[in-house]
Amino acid sequence: MANGVQARTRLNPLRGLYAWVMRNAEGRYAWATMAAIAFAESSFFPMPPDIVMIPMALKDRRRAFVLAAWCTLFSVAGGMLGYLIGSWLYDSIGEWLIRMYGMGGDIDSFRAAYQKYGAFIVLQGITPIPYKIVTIASGFAGMNFGLFLVLSLITRSVRFMGVGALIYFFGEPVRLAIEKYLEWVMVGFLAVVIAGYVIARYVFH
């Protein structure tokens, strides 16, 4: 007879998905999947790589910092693509992506903000603000590519290493809390993602 946890997993699609992700955190394509999401998230994909990184790190917290470094590497590489889209392809792909994420004409205000705040804009890579908006706007505004790359490396490192440190030092309590309050954790996660887009619409307006 199935125990309560197994029954709850079968009856709750969200918990079933979580169980599936945890089972596949050691899969042969797990690292490649996380790299692809980290790369895409910095240039066009809406979801952050945490959705893969956190389960993988929880599976073996000793590798949390390696996973964070892996995420950082591909996130910065994706940021370079975002910069090139903004610099060379803004009138086609770049503008379409910005409009798809609801930014519309705000990109002109974002460009003007670079004149006032400079490199501080790129430091938003630490915040919930979608980094793809920052990378595309950086290319569109003509920010120095070398400075953009250095700041991207710093902000993305802080971003993912912070998550890695949380799991490395508090891995088991974090896992237990996620499993106990999974529904609320997912609501909170989605709220942060949505808040990032809301902030991006108004903070640079």
LUMBA-84835 format. One line per 8 residues: their letters; for each residue z, x, y of N, C-alpha, C, CB. Coordinates in nm, 4 decimals. Glycine has a CB too. Layout:
<pts>
a	Z,X,Y,Z,X,Y,Z,X,Y,Z,X,Y ~ ...
</pts>
This chain:
<pts>
mangvqar	0.0000,0.0855,-0.1202,0.0000,0.0000,0.0000,0.0000,0.0888,0.1250,0.1245,-0.0966,0.0007 ~ -0.0800,0.0502,0.2215,-0.0881,0.1304,0.3435,0.0402,0.1171,0.4224,-0.2083,0.0882,0.4295 ~ 0.0820,0.2270,0.4852,0.2007,0.2198,0.5681,0.1661,0.1610,0.7040,0.2641,0.3581,0.5839 ~ 0.2683,0.1447,0.7903,0.2481,0.0807,0.9193,0.1513,0.1538,1.0094,0.3775,0.0670,0.9887 ~ 0.1578,0.2870,1.0069,0.0697,0.3660,1.0927,-0.0754,0.3470,1.0519,0.1073,0.5146,1.0871 ~ -0.1032,0.3519,0.9209,-0.2403,0.3354,0.8721,-0.2931,0.1964,0.9048,-0.2468,0.3600,0.7207 ~ -0.2085,0.0948,0.8854,-0.2498,-0.0415,0.9158,-0.2793,-0.0570,1.0642,-0.1422,-0.1409,0.8726 ~ -0.1951,0.0024,1.1472,-0.2136,-0.0077,1.2919,-0.3437,0.0601,1.3334,-0.0942,0.0550,1.3666
trlnplrg	-0.3757,0.1709,1.2661,-0.4988,0.2431,1.2973,-0.6213,0.1586,1.2631,-0.5036,0.3766,1.2214 ~ -0.6154,0.0909,1.1469,-0.7284,0.0083,1.1053,-0.7487,-0.1100,1.1998,-0.7074,-0.0417,0.9624 ~ -0.6410,-0.1664,1.2499,-0.6486,-0.2850,1.3332,-0.6770,-0.2533,1.4795,-0.5211,-0.3621,1.3226 ~ -0.6638,-0.1290,1.5191,-0.6823,-0.0893,1.6580,-0.7999,0.0090,1.6673,-0.5518,-0.0256,1.7153 ~ -0.9148,-0.0343,1.7199,-1.0317,0.0540,1.7283,-1.0042,0.1826,1.8051,-1.1462,-0.0190,1.7934 ~ -0.9231,0.1749,1.9100,-0.8923,0.2931,1.9894,-0.8180,0.3961,1.9053,-0.8095,0.2551,2.1127 ~ -0.7206,0.3506,1.8285,-0.6474,0.4425,1.7414,-0.7355,0.4923,1.6273,-0.5224,0.3744,1.6852 ~ -0.8272,0.4085,1.5831,-0.9216,0.4530,1.4820,-1.0105,0.5644,1.5349,-1.0066,0.3366,1.4343
lyawvmrn	-1.0534,0.5508,1.6614,-1.1343,0.6543,1.7250,-1.0545,0.7829,1.7398,-1.1847,0.6071,1.8619 ~ -0.9277,0.7698,1.7818,-0.8418,0.8873,1.7968,-0.8258,0.9589,1.6630,-0.7037,0.8470,1.8527 ~ -0.8035,0.8821,1.5574,-0.7875,0.9417,1.4244,-0.9147,1.0134,1.3825,-0.7506,0.8343,1.3205 ~ -1.0303,0.9537,1.4141,-1.1581,1.0164,1.3796,-1.1772,1.1479,1.4554,-1.2746,0.9207,1.4099 ~ -1.1442,1.1478,1.5847,-1.1571,1.2702,1.6658,-1.0664,1.3797,1.6112,-1.1228,1.2418,1.8143 ~ -0.9431,1.3436,1.5765,-0.8498,1.4425,1.5238,-0.8979,1.4980,1.3902,-0.7108,1.3814,1.5083 ~ -0.9564,1.4139,1.3069,-1.0082,1.4612,1.1779,-1.1241,1.5575,1.1964,-1.0524,1.3433,1.0919 ~ -1.2022,1.5348,1.3007,-1.3211,1.6175,1.3228,-1.2979,1.7320,1.4212,-1.4338,1.5313,1.3728
aegryawa	-1.1732,1.7513,1.4626,-1.1417,1.8595,1.5567,-1.1647,1.9966,1.4951,-0.9973,1.8480,1.6039 ~ -1.1689,2.0026,1.3630,-1.1966,2.1282,1.2934,-1.3389,2.1319,1.2388,-1.0971,2.1487,1.1798 ~ -1.4209,2.0328,1.2736,-1.5564,2.0250,1.2210,-1.6433,2.1406,1.2655,-1.6198,1.8962,1.2622 ~ -1.7524,2.1590,1.1937,-1.8406,2.2735,1.2220,-1.9069,2.2640,1.3590,-1.9478,2.2840,1.1149 ~ -1.9165,2.1409,1.4135,-1.9818,2.1247,1.5430,-1.8838,2.1023,1.6582,-2.0778,2.0098,1.5366 ~ -1.7538,2.1148,1.6305,-1.6534,2.0839,1.7331,-1.6668,2.1752,1.8550,-1.5126,2.0962,1.6744 ~ -1.6776,2.3042,1.8326,-1.6872,2.3985,1.9443,-1.8166,2.3774,2.0223,-1.6793,2.5434,1.8934 ~ -1.9263,2.3551,1.9502,-2.0542,2.3337,2.0168,-2.0524,2.2039,2.0974,-2.1682,2.3310,1.9140
tmaaiafa	-1.9887,2.1006,2.0431,-1.9789,1.9732,2.1141,-1.8995,1.9887,2.2426,-1.9145,1.8669,2.0250 ~ -1.7865,2.0584,2.2345,-1.7047,2.0795,2.3533,-1.7806,2.1608,2.4580,-1.5737,2.1499,2.3161 ~ -1.8537,2.2631,2.4135,-1.9320,2.3455,2.5059,-2.0390,2.2617,2.5752,-1.9970,2.4636,2.4312 ~ -2.1057,2.1756,2.4984,-2.2122,2.0927,2.5547,-2.1566,1.9949,2.6577,-2.2850,2.0164,2.4434 ~ -2.0409,1.9346,2.6282,-1.9813,1.8396,2.7221,-1.9332,1.9114,2.8479,-1.8644,1.7642,2.6559 ~ -1.8724,2.0300,2.8317,-1.8254,2.1072,2.9470,-1.9421,2.1460,3.0367,-1.7501,2.2331,2.9009 ~ -2.0530,2.1848,2.9755,-2.1722,2.2233,3.0509,-2.2300,2.1028,3.1256,-2.2785,2.2838,2.9568 ~ -2.2449,1.9912,3.0515,-2.3078,1.8731,3.1096,-2.2211,1.8088,3.2172,-2.3381,1.7719,3.0010
essffpmp	-2.0880,1.8130,3.1983,-1.9977,1.7483,3.2931,-2.0062,1.8104,3.4323,-1.8550,1.7560,3.2421 ~ -2.0432,1.9368,3.4396,-2.0514,2.0043,3.5691,-2.1830,1.9798,3.6407,-2.0316,2.1518,3.5510 ~ -2.2752,1.9103,3.5744,-2.4052,1.8901,3.6370,-2.4561,1.7462,3.6320,-2.5046,1.9789,3.5721 ~ -2.4208,1.6692,3.5249,-2.4730,1.5316,3.5227,-2.3926,1.4346,3.4369,-2.6136,1.5330,3.4738 ~ -2.3135,1.4819,3.3405,-2.2447,1.3925,3.2466,-2.1156,1.3388,3.3084,-2.2138,1.4662,3.1141 ~ -2.0821,1.2085,3.2880,-1.9671,1.1496,3.3576,-1.8292,1.1820,3.3000,-1.9829,1.0042,3.3592 ~ -1.8192,1.2202,3.1731,-1.6881,1.2386,3.1111,-1.6504,1.3865,3.1010,-1.6865,1.1749,2.9723 ~ -1.5239,1.4203,3.1275,-1.4782,1.5600,3.1209,-1.4605,1.6075,2.9769,-1.3465,1.5760,3.1968
pdivmipm	-1.4655,1.7394,2.9546,-1.4541,1.7947,2.8193,-1.3152,1.7828,2.7583,-1.4937,1.9380,2.8209 ~ -1.2182,1.7374,2.8362,-1.0826,1.7192,2.7838,-1.0806,1.6266,2.6621,-0.9913,1.6634,2.8928 ~ -1.1765,1.5332,2.6563,-1.1790,1.4387,2.5459,-1.1987,1.5072,2.4116,-1.2878,1.3373,2.5676 ~ -1.2539,1.6296,2.4144,-1.2701,1.7080,2.2922,-1.1704,1.8233,2.2877,-1.4132,1.7616,2.2816 ~ -1.1490,1.8872,2.4026,-1.0617,2.0041,2.4085,-0.9182,1.9718,2.3671,-1.0627,2.0621,2.5485 ~ -0.8644,1.8609,2.4178,-0.7243,1.8286,2.3899,-0.6994,1.8043,2.2414,-0.6823,1.7062,2.4695 ~ -0.7799,1.7220,2.1727,-0.7575,1.7067,2.0284,-0.7718,1.8369,1.9505,-0.8535,1.6054,1.9728 ~ -0.8680,1.9203,1.9902,-0.8867,2.0481,1.9211,-0.7662,2.1390,1.9412,-1.0140,2.1179,1.9706
alkdrrra	-0.7135,2.1403,2.0629,-0.5968,2.2240,2.0913,-0.4723,2.1706,2.0213,-0.5725,2.2322,2.2422 ~ -0.4589,2.0367,2.0169,-0.3440,1.9779,1.9492,-0.3461,2.0075,1.7995,-0.3406,1.8273,1.9724 ~ -0.4666,2.0228,1.7445,-0.4808,2.0534,1.6027,-0.4241,2.1911,1.5710,-0.6277,2.0458,1.5607 ~ -0.4401,2.2842,1.6637,-0.3863,2.4201,1.6471,-0.3605,2.4767,1.7856,-0.4848,2.5125,1.5655 ~ -0.2379,2.4596,1.8356,-0.2090,2.4971,1.9748,-0.2140,2.6471,1.9985,-0.0735,2.4454,2.0148 ~ -0.2175,2.7286,1.8934,-0.2278,2.8737,1.9122,-0.3604,2.9137,1.9759,-0.2113,2.9453,1.7788 ~ -0.4597,2.8292,1.9631,-0.5909,2.8605,2.0200,-0.6167,2.7848,2.1509,-0.7004,2.8276,1.9189 ~ -0.5121,2.7287,2.2105,-0.5287,2.6474,2.3315,-0.5950,2.7256,2.4448,-0.3935,2.5948,2.3779
fvlaawct	-0.5529,2.8509,2.4648,-0.6090,2.9289,2.5753,-0.7520,2.9739,2.5458,-0.5211,3.0508,2.6037 ~ -0.7827,2.9966,2.4187,-0.9204,3.0321,2.3821,-1.0121,2.9133,2.4083,-0.9290,3.0758,2.2328 ~ -0.9650,2.7950,2.3713,-1.0426,2.6745,2.3984,-1.0608,2.6534,2.5485,-0.9746,2.5524,2.3359 ~ -0.9555,2.6805,2.6256,-0.9636,2.6665,2.7711,-1.0657,2.7634,2.8294,-0.8259,2.6899,2.8352 ~ -1.0659,2.8862,2.7785,-1.1631,2.9856,2.8250,-1.3052,2.9442,2.7880,-1.1312,3.1239,2.7656 ~ -1.3224,2.8882,2.6682,-1.4519,2.8396,2.6226,-1.5016,2.7272,2.7136,-1.4431,2.7909,2.4768 ~ -1.4128,2.6352,2.7466,-1.4467,2.5257,2.8386,-1.4851,2.5797,2.9758,-1.3288,2.4279,2.8518 ~ -1.4075,2.6767,3.0229,-1.4337,2.7344,3.1545,-1.5716,2.7983,3.1604,-1.3270,2.8375,3.1896
lfsvaggm	-1.6038,2.8768,3.0573,-1.7324,2.9471,3.0532,-1.8493,2.8496,3.0651,-1.7448,3.0282,2.9235 ~ -1.8470,2.7448,2.9843,-1.9595,2.6513,2.9839,-1.9563,2.5565,3.1032,-1.9600,2.5712,2.8552 ~ -1.8385,2.5304,3.1560,-1.8295,2.4482,3.2761,-1.8900,2.5213,3.3958,-1.6833,2.4105,3.3048 ~ -1.8613,2.6511,3.4080,-1.9193,2.7302,3.5169,-2.0707,2.7417,3.4996,-1.8551,2.8708,3.5221 ~ -2.1164,2.7585,3.3746,-2.2603,2.7635,3.3484,-2.3256,2.6318,3.3886,-2.2879,2.7939,3.1993 ~ -2.2605,2.5194,3.3553,-2.3117,2.3899,3.3968,-2.3096,2.3728,3.5475,-2.2324,2.2800,3.3322 ~ -2.2078,2.4310,3.6109,-2.2002,2.4274,3.7568,-2.3167,2.4994,3.8215,-2.0703,2.4884,3.8039 ~ -2.3609,2.6077,3.7579,-2.4781,2.6799,3.8077,-2.6022,2.5906,3.8025,-2.5014,2.8087,3.7257
lgyligsw	-2.6141,2.5122,3.6934,-2.7261,2.4180,3.6847,-2.7152,2.3129,3.7948,-2.7299,2.3500,3.5456 ~ -2.5924,2.2614,3.8173,-2.5728,2.1643,3.9242,-2.6125,2.2208,4.0597,-2.4284,2.1189,3.9275 ~ -2.5751,2.3478,4.0840,-2.6103,2.4136,4.2099,-2.7625,2.4213,4.2251,-2.5482,2.5553,4.2163 ~ -2.8314,2.4580,4.1173,-2.9770,2.4711,4.1216,-3.0433,2.3345,4.1415,-3.0289,2.5372,3.9924 ~ -2.9847,2.2305,4.0831,-3.0377,2.0951,4.1045,-3.0275,2.0582,4.2513,-2.9622,1.9916,4.0178 ~ -2.9116,2.0879,4.3113,-2.8929,2.0569,4.4527,-2.9798,2.1414,4.5433,-2.7493,2.0752,4.4904 ~ -3.0034,2.2664,4.5026,-3.0789,2.3601,4.5851,-3.2304,2.3389,4.5753,-3.0447,2.5018,4.5453 ~ -3.2787,2.3185,4.4529,-3.4236,2.3140,4.4309,-3.4778,2.1744,4.3991,-3.4596,2.4067,4.3193
lydsigew	-3.3924,2.0883,4.3425,-3.4427,1.9610,4.2923,-3.3689,1.8409,4.3521,-3.4317,1.9576,4.1414 ~ -3.3077,1.8591,4.4676,-3.2280,1.7493,4.5220,-3.3132,1.6265,4.5519,-3.1565,1.7942,4.6482 ~ -3.4331,1.6447,4.6040,-3.5169,1.5312,4.6415,-3.5607,1.4476,4.5222,-3.6380,1.5797,4.7154 ~ -3.5443,1.5003,4.4028,-3.5820,1.4248,4.2833,-3.4594,1.3990,4.1955,-3.6904,1.5005,4.2032 ~ -3.4244,1.4949,4.1127,-3.3131,1.4776,4.0190,-3.1795,1.4674,4.0911,-3.3093,1.5929,3.9199 ~ -3.1558,1.5566,4.1873,-3.0267,1.5617,4.2557,-2.9908,1.4304,4.3235,-3.0271,1.6724,4.3578 ~ -3.0841,1.3765,4.4019,-3.0577,1.2511,4.4727,-3.0370,1.1370,4.3741,-3.1730,1.2178,4.5687 ~ -3.1140,1.1346,4.2645,-3.0983,1.0296,4.1628,-2.9600,1.0344,4.0998,-3.2055,1.0435,4.0540
lirmygmg	-2.9120,1.1561,4.0681,-2.7791,1.1702,4.0083,-2.6706,1.1252,4.1055,-2.7545,1.3156,3.9657 ~ -2.6835,1.1669,4.2314,-2.5841,1.1291,4.3312,-2.5785,0.9773,4.3466,-2.6157,1.1952,4.4663 ~ -2.6955,0.9129,4.3516,-2.6988,0.7676,4.3656,-2.6458,0.6987,4.2398,-2.8415,0.7206,4.3955 ~ -2.6738,0.7559,4.1238,-2.6277,0.6975,3.9994,-2.4756,0.6931,3.9943,-2.6824,0.7757,3.8807 ~ -2.4103,0.7931,4.0551,-2.2648,0.7965,4.0581,-2.2075,0.7287,4.1823,-2.2169,0.9395,4.0513 ~ -2.2918,0.6529,4.2529,-2.2421,0.5691,4.3609,-2.2178,0.6411,4.4917,-2.1178,0.5050,4.3189 ~ -2.2679,0.7641,4.5058,-2.2436,0.8377,4.6293,-2.3432,0.8014,4.7392,-2.2493,0.9864,4.6024 ~ -2.4639,0.7665,4.6996,-2.5650,0.7228,4.7950,-2.5860,0.8190,4.9095,-2.5285,0.5901,4.8494
gdidsfra	-2.5792,0.7670,5.0311,-2.6038,0.8482,5.1492,-2.4894,0.9405,5.1850,-2.6329,0.7605,5.2643 ~ -2.3785,0.9321,5.1121,-2.2628,1.0151,5.1453,-2.2918,1.1644,5.1353,-2.1477,0.9804,5.0549 ~ -2.3996,1.2026,5.0650,-2.4270,1.3437,5.0456,-2.4560,1.4133,5.1778,-2.5435,1.3619,4.9504 ~ -2.5121,1.3398,5.2747,-2.5362,1.4004,5.4058,-2.4040,1.4305,5.4761,-2.6231,1.3077,5.4931 ~ -2.3073,1.3395,5.4613,-2.1746,1.3646,5.5170,-2.1096,1.4819,5.4449,-2.0858,1.2387,5.5063 ~ -2.1346,1.4887,5.3130,-2.0799,1.5981,5.2341,-2.1365,1.7315,5.2826,-2.1106,1.5775,5.0844 ~ -2.2656,1.7332,5.3135,-2.3291,1.8555,5.3638,-2.2684,1.8955,5.4978,-2.4818,1.8360,5.3779 ~ -2.2436,1.7972,5.5828,-2.1826,1.8250,5.7123,-2.0409,1.8796,5.6953,-2.1806,1.6982,5.7985
ayqkygaf	-1.9721,1.8302,5.5915,-1.8357,1.8770,5.5667,-1.8325,2.0253,5.5335,-1.7724,1.7974,5.4535 ~ -1.9404,2.0759,5.4713,-1.9467,2.2192,5.4410,-1.9427,2.3031,5.5686,-2.0738,2.2512,5.3613 ~ -2.0065,2.2501,5.6731,-2.0075,2.3231,5.7986,-1.8672,2.3342,5.8572,-2.1008,2.2556,5.8980 ~ -1.7826,2.2356,5.8256,-1.6473,2.2331,5.8811,-1.5452,2.3000,5.7900,-1.6054,2.0908,5.9077 ~ -1.5561,2.2745,5.6580,-1.4527,2.3208,5.5658,-1.4946,2.4384,5.4778,-1.4108,2.2080,5.4788 ~ -1.6250,2.4655,5.4711,-1.6712,2.5811,5.3958,-1.6326,2.5797,5.2498,-1.6193,2.7038,5.4574 ~ -1.5830,2.6966,5.2022,-1.5552,2.7144,5.0597,-1.4440,2.6244,5.0085,-1.5194,2.8571,5.0326 ~ -1.3656,2.5667,5.0984,-1.2582,2.4783,5.0544,-1.3116,2.3640,4.9684,-1.1833,2.4225,5.1750
ivlqgitp	-1.4372,2.3221,4.9949,-1.4972,2.2122,4.9199,-1.5028,2.2458,4.7714,-1.6381,2.1811,4.9730 ~ -1.5412,2.3687,4.7392,-1.5555,2.4073,4.5990,-1.4206,2.4070,4.5283,-1.6205,2.5456,4.5878 ~ -1.3137,2.4286,4.6027,-1.1809,2.4285,4.5422,-1.1434,2.2906,4.4886,-1.0772,2.4747,4.6436 ~ -1.2239,2.1893,4.5208,-1.1985,2.0569,4.4649,-1.2223,2.0534,4.3147,-1.2858,1.9535,4.5332 ~ -1.2726,2.1657,4.2605,-1.2900,2.1756,4.1160,-1.1596,2.1662,4.0399,-1.3579,2.3038,4.0815 ~ -1.0470,2.1805,4.1086,-0.9160,2.1674,4.0450,-0.8735,2.0208,4.0404,-0.8106,2.2514,4.1200 ~ -0.9270,1.9409,4.1300,-0.8850,1.8022,4.1468,-0.9650,1.7084,4.0554,-0.9010,1.7595,4.2934 ~ -0.9291,1.5789,4.0530,-1.0063,1.4829,3.9724,-1.1457,1.4531,4.0276,-0.9300,1.3542,3.9613
ipykivti	-1.1777,1.5013,4.1472,-1.3103,1.4767,4.2038,-1.4161,1.5299,4.1075,-1.3248,1.5433,4.3442 ~ -1.5158,1.4489,4.0718,-1.6186,1.4938,3.9757,-1.6841,1.6239,4.0209,-1.7263,1.3851,3.9574 ~ -1.6783,1.7250,3.9355,-1.7257,1.8561,3.9789,-1.8768,1.8589,3.9960,-1.6832,1.9625,3.8797 ~ -1.9485,1.7694,3.9282,-2.0932,1.7646,3.9432,-2.1319,1.7325,4.0874,-2.1534,1.6610,3.8477 ~ -2.0500,1.6488,4.1547,-2.0760,1.6169,4.2948,-2.0621,1.7421,4.3796,-1.9805,1.5069,4.3449 ~ -1.9603,1.8221,4.3499,-1.9363,1.9462,4.4243,-2.0487,2.0463,4.4011,-1.8016,2.0081,4.3839 ~ -2.0908,2.0623,4.2748,-2.1918,2.1641,4.2443,-2.3274,2.1282,4.3041,-2.2049,2.1822,4.0931 ~ -2.3686,2.0020,4.2912,-2.4974,1.9608,4.3471,-2.4956,1.9718,4.4988,-2.5315,1.8172,4.3048
asgfagmn	-2.3851,1.9294,4.5602,-2.3738,1.9370,4.7061,-2.3703,2.0814,4.7536,-2.2485,1.8634,4.7538 ~ -2.3108,2.1704,4.6752,-2.3063,2.3122,4.7131,-2.4464,2.3707,4.7219,-2.2224,2.3922,4.6126 ~ -2.5303,2.3369,4.6230,-2.6687,2.3834,4.6277,-2.7453,2.3194,4.7405,-2.7382,2.3555,4.4971 ~ -2.7235,2.1903,4.7615,-2.7914,2.1176,4.8677,-2.7550,2.1725,5.0050,-2.7576,1.9696,4.8600 ~ -2.6268,2.2119,5.0215,-2.5794,2.2633,5.1505,-2.6155,2.4103,5.1717,-2.4289,2.2461,5.1610 ~ -2.6676,2.4765,5.0671,-2.7067,2.6164,5.0810,-2.5901,2.7122,5.0831,-2.7860,2.6342,5.2045 ~ -2.4807,2.6786,5.0145,-2.3663,2.7695,5.0081,-2.4057,2.8990,4.9381,-2.2478,2.7029,4.9353 ~ -2.3492,3.0091,4.9808,-2.3751,3.1379,4.9172,-2.3484,3.1276,4.7675,-2.2881,3.2491,4.9804
fglflvls	-2.4479,3.1613,4.6860,-2.4374,3.1412,4.5424,-2.3285,3.2278,4.4796,-2.5701,3.1703,4.4766 ~ -2.3163,3.3516,4.5246,-2.2131,3.4402,4.4710,-2.0731,3.3860,4.4967,-2.2264,3.5790,4.5316 ~ -2.0490,3.3385,4.6203,-1.9195,3.2806,4.6542,-1.8946,3.1541,4.5730,-1.9117,3.2500,4.8045 ~ -1.9980,3.0722,4.5587,-1.9864,2.9511,4.4781,-1.9471,2.9849,4.3349,-2.1179,2.8729,4.4798 ~ -2.0080,3.0880,4.2787,-1.9808,3.1266,4.1402,-1.8373,3.1746,4.1239,-2.0781,3.2358,4.0949 ~ -1.7898,3.2565,4.2175,-1.6530,3.3081,4.2106,-1.5517,3.1947,4.2221,-1.6288,3.4121,4.3214 ~ -1.5727,3.1068,4.3189,-1.4806,2.9951,4.3374,-1.4837,2.8982,4.2193,-1.5139,2.9210,4.4658 ~ -1.6012,2.8790,4.1614,-1.6127,2.7938,4.0431,-1.5336,2.8519,3.9271,-1.7597,2.7763,4.0032
litrsvrf	-1.5451,2.9834,3.9088,-1.4726,3.0493,3.8004,-1.3218,3.0351,3.8193,-1.5113,3.1978,3.7925 ~ -1.2766,3.0490,3.9440,-1.1331,3.0362,3.9730,-1.0849,2.8939,3.9492,-1.1034,3.0778,4.1178 ~ -1.1547,2.7973,4.0072,-1.1081,2.6585,3.9985,-1.1165,2.6027,3.8575,-1.1883,2.5711,4.0916 ~ -1.2247,2.6332,3.7878,-1.2384,2.5840,3.6509,-1.1379,2.6502,3.5572,-1.3803,2.6079,3.6003 ~ -1.1078,2.7781,3.5830,-1.0064,2.8472,3.5023,-0.8701,2.7825,3.5206,-0.9993,2.9963,3.5397 ~ -0.8338,2.7582,3.6464,-0.7056,2.6931,3.6754,-0.7011,2.5557,3.6097,-0.6833,2.6806,3.8282 ~ -0.8100,2.4831,3.6211,-0.8187,2.3468,3.5666,-0.7953,2.3446,3.4148,-0.9561,2.2856,3.5989 ~ -0.8699,2.4237,3.3411,-0.8619,2.4179,3.1952,-0.7457,2.4991,3.1389,-0.9911,2.4669,3.1351
mgvgaliy	-0.7127,2.6105,3.2039,-0.5978,2.6877,3.1576,-0.4686,2.6093,3.1777,-0.5903,2.8223,3.2310 ~ -0.4652,2.5250,3.2811,-0.3482,2.4406,3.3016,-0.3289,2.3438,3.1872,-0.3598,2.3647,3.4317 ~ -0.4384,2.2829,3.1419,-0.4321,2.1927,3.0274,-0.3949,2.2708,2.9015,-0.5670,2.1194,3.0080 ~ -0.4552,2.3891,2.8865,-0.4244,2.4731,2.7701,-0.2786,2.5142,2.7662,-0.5117,2.5967,2.7701 ~ -0.2226,2.5500,2.8814,-0.0817,2.5903,2.8873,0.0098,2.4742,2.8518,-0.0468,2.6437,3.0267 ~ -0.0244,2.3551,2.9000,0.0562,2.2369,2.8689,0.0623,2.2136,2.7187,-0.0007,2.1129,2.9392 ~ -0.0518,2.2278,2.6535,-0.0554,2.2051,2.5090,0.0082,2.3205,2.4328,-0.1990,2.1849,2.4622 ~ -0.0132,2.4431,2.4794,0.0423,2.5593,2.4094,0.1948,2.5553,2.4088,-0.0065,2.6894,2.4746
ffgepvrl	0.2545,2.5232,2.5226,0.4003,2.5269,2.5331,0.4674,2.3953,2.4914,0.4397,2.5607,2.6747 ~ 0.3929,2.2849,2.5011,0.4539,2.1554,2.4689,0.3660,2.0758,2.3724,0.4781,2.0740,2.5973 ~ 0.2973,2.1470,2.2852,0.1988,2.0851,2.1982,0.2484,1.9683,2.1160,0.1456,2.1853,2.1084 ~ 0.3572,1.9883,2.0426,0.4055,1.8834,1.9544,0.4573,1.7615,2.0314,0.5148,1.9380,1.8653 ~ 0.5404,1.7804,2.1346,0.5815,1.6632,2.2149,0.4627,1.5914,2.2789,0.6791,1.7064,2.3243 ~ 0.3622,1.6689,2.3236,0.2434,1.6077,2.3825,0.1702,1.5230,2.2790,0.1495,1.7155,2.4393 ~ 0.1530,1.5784,2.1588,0.0835,1.5049,2.0527,0.1582,1.3767,2.0174,0.0679,1.5930,1.9277 ~ 0.2896,1.3869,2.0027,0.3695,1.2695,1.9683,0.3637,1.1639,2.0781,0.5143,1.3100,1.9426
aiekylew	0.3664,1.2090,2.2041,0.3597,1.1150,2.3166,0.2238,1.0455,2.3200,0.3855,1.1882,2.4504 ~ 0.1165,1.1218,2.2985,-0.0175,1.0629,2.2968,-0.0295,0.9593,2.1863,-0.1242,1.1718,2.2789 ~ 0.0185,0.9946,2.0676,0.0059,0.9031,1.9543,0.0934,0.7788,1.9714,0.0427,0.9749,1.8249 ~ 0.2068,0.7947,2.0371,0.2958,0.6808,2.0572,0.2444,0.5878,2.1663,0.4357,0.7291,2.0922 ~ 0.1910,0.6465,2.2726,0.1470,0.5677,2.3875,-0.0038,0.5830,2.4100,0.2241,0.6098,2.5137 ~ -0.0805,0.5860,2.3028,-0.2237,0.6152,2.3121,-0.2964,0.5227,2.4090,-0.2873,0.6048,2.1754 ~ -0.2691,0.3934,2.3994,-0.3381,0.2979,2.4860,-0.3102,0.3260,2.6335,-0.2960,0.1550,2.4512 ~ -0.1843,0.3528,2.6661,-0.1494,0.3825,2.8041,-0.2062,0.5169,2.8490,0.0015,0.3815,2.8210
vmvgflav	-0.2106,0.6121,2.7583,-0.2693,0.7429,2.7902,-0.4168,0.7266,2.8252,-0.2526,0.8415,2.6715 ~ -0.4885,0.6460,2.7468,-0.6310,0.6261,2.7729,-0.6530,0.5513,2.9045,-0.6960,0.5493,2.6571 ~ -0.5669,0.4529,2.9319,-0.5764,0.3817,3.0602,-0.5541,0.4791,3.1760,-0.4731,0.2655,3.0666 ~ -0.4529,0.5647,3.1622,-0.4256,0.6635,3.2653,-0.5397,0.7621,3.2827,-0.2993,0.7376,3.2330 ~ -0.5981,0.8048,3.1701,-0.7092,0.8987,3.1737,-0.8287,0.8382,3.2465,-0.7488,0.9401,3.0320 ~ -0.8625,0.7139,3.2123,-0.9738,0.6464,3.2779,-0.9448,0.6224,3.4258,-1.0038,0.5142,3.2083 ~ -0.8179,0.5958,3.4575,-0.7795,0.5746,3.5970,-0.8014,0.7014,3.6787,-0.6327,0.5301,3.6064 ~ -0.7692,0.8166,3.6190,-0.7894,0.9444,3.6882,-0.9379,0.9692,3.7124,-0.7286,1.0606,3.6068
viagyvia	-1.0204,0.9421,3.6100,-1.1650,0.9608,3.6238,-1.2206,0.8714,3.7342,-1.2361,0.9311,3.4906 ~ -1.1814,0.7447,3.7329,-1.2286,0.6506,3.8349,-1.1788,0.6908,3.9733,-1.1826,0.5077,3.8019 ~ -1.0519,0.7343,3.9801,-0.9955,0.7771,4.1077,-1.0727,0.8951,4.1642,-0.8480,0.8137,4.0916 ~ -1.1188,0.9831,4.0763,-1.1973,1.0979,4.1208,-1.3229,1.0552,4.1943,-1.2341,1.1851,4.0028 ~ -1.3922,0.9548,4.1394,-1.5133,0.9063,4.2042,-1.4808,0.8352,4.3360,-1.5892,0.8119,4.1103 ~ -1.3713,0.7614,4.3389,-1.3307,0.6933,4.4613,-1.2988,0.7949,4.5703,-1.2092,0.6028,4.4353 ~ -1.2239,0.8997,4.5321,-1.1899,1.0048,4.6285,-1.3160,1.0720,4.6801,-1.0963,1.1092,4.5647 ~ -1.4097,1.0998,4.5887,-1.5342,1.1663,4.6280,-1.6130,1.0830,4.7282,-1.6203,1.1945,4.5051
ryvfh	-1.6028,0.9510,4.7178,-1.6760,0.8632,4.8098,-1.6188,0.8651,4.9513,-1.6751,0.7212,4.7571 ~ -1.4878,0.8888,4.9627,-1.4230,0.8731,5.0934,-1.3711,1.0024,5.1569,-1.3099,0.7786,5.0798 ~ -1.3312,1.0983,5.0743,-1.2693,1.2170,5.1330,-1.3692,1.3001,5.2119,-1.2063,1.3022,5.0246 ~ -1.4984,1.2927,5.1763,-1.6013,1.3693,5.2480,-1.6906,1.2796,5.3332,-1.6871,1.4476,5.1490 ~ -1.6477,1.1553,5.3488,-1.7318,1.0619,5.4255,-1.7294,1.0967,5.5738,-1.6846,0.9163,5.4046
</pts>
